[in-house]
Amino acid sequence: MRNDECIIEIYYKDKLVNTWYKEGDKWALISTRGVTHYATAEQFLSHLLPSLMKDDYTIKVKPRDRL
């Protein structure tokens, strides 16, 4: 699966915190309030990597057609 074919969801204690997907050359973040923010790949990784190291966080990757 390529970056532009997936949605990445970050959960904290089983509650959805962030939804990320690739849009063109930027990553798009949809907040829990529905606000969309755009980020570079480096900014995206700075949000994703700390979540991977913590026990209370879960990362789910889904096909993009569910967005």
C-alpha positions as CSV (number, residue, x, y, z in Angstrom):
1,M,0.0,0.0,0.0
2,R,1.4,3.4,-1.0
3,N,1.1,6.6,1.2
4,D,-1.7,8.0,-0.9
5,E,-3.7,4.8,-0.7
6,C,-4.2,4.8,3.1
7,I,-5.6,6.6,6.0
8,I,-3.7,6.6,9.3
9,E,-5.7,6.9,12.5
10,I,-4.2,7.6,15.9
11,Y,-6.1,6.5,19.0
12,Y,-5.5,7.3,22.6
13,K,-7.1,4.8,25.0
14,D,-9.4,3.6,22.2
15,K,-10.6,7.2,21.4
16,L,-9.8,8.6,18.0
17,V,-7.4,11.5,18.3
18,N,-6.1,12.2,14.7
19,T,-6.8,11.1,11.2
20,W,-4.0,11.5,8.6
21,Y,-4.0,11.0,4.9
22,K,-1.7,12.0,2.0
23,E,-3.0,14.8,-0.3
24,G,-0.7,15.7,-3.1
25,D,2.8,16.4,-1.7
26,K,1.5,17.2,1.8
27,W,-0.1,15.2,4.6
28,A,-3.6,16.3,5.8
29,L,-4.6,16.0,9.4
30,I,-8.3,15.9,10.3
31,S,-8.7,16.8,14.0
32,T,-11.5,15.4,16.2
33,R,-13.4,18.7,15.6
34,G,-13.3,18.2,11.8
35,V,-10.7,20.9,11.1
36,T,-8.2,20.0,8.4
37,H,-4.5,21.0,8.8
38,Y,-1.7,20.4,6.3
39,A,1.8,19.2,7.2
40,T,5.0,18.2,5.6
41,A,6.2,14.6,5.9
42,E,8.6,15.7,8.7
43,Q,5.8,17.3,10.7
44,F,3.6,14.2,10.1
45,L,6.4,11.9,11.5
46,S,6.8,14.2,14.5
47,H,3.2,13.4,15.4
48,L,3.3,9.7,14.5
49,L,6.5,8.6,16.0
50,P,5.9,9.5,19.7
51,S,2.5,7.8,19.5
52,L,4.2,4.6,18.4
53,M,6.4,4.6,21.6
54,K,3.5,5.0,24.1
55,D,1.5,2.1,25.5
56,D,-1.9,4.0,25.5
57,Y,-1.7,4.8,21.8
58,T,-2.9,2.6,18.9
59,I,-2.2,3.3,15.2
60,K,-4.5,1.9,12.6
61,V,-3.9,2.0,8.8
62,K,-6.9,1.6,6.5
63,P,-7.5,1.7,2.8
64,R,-8.3,5.3,1.6
65,D,-11.6,4.5,0.1
66,R,-13.1,4.6,3.6
67,L,-12.4,8.4,3.9
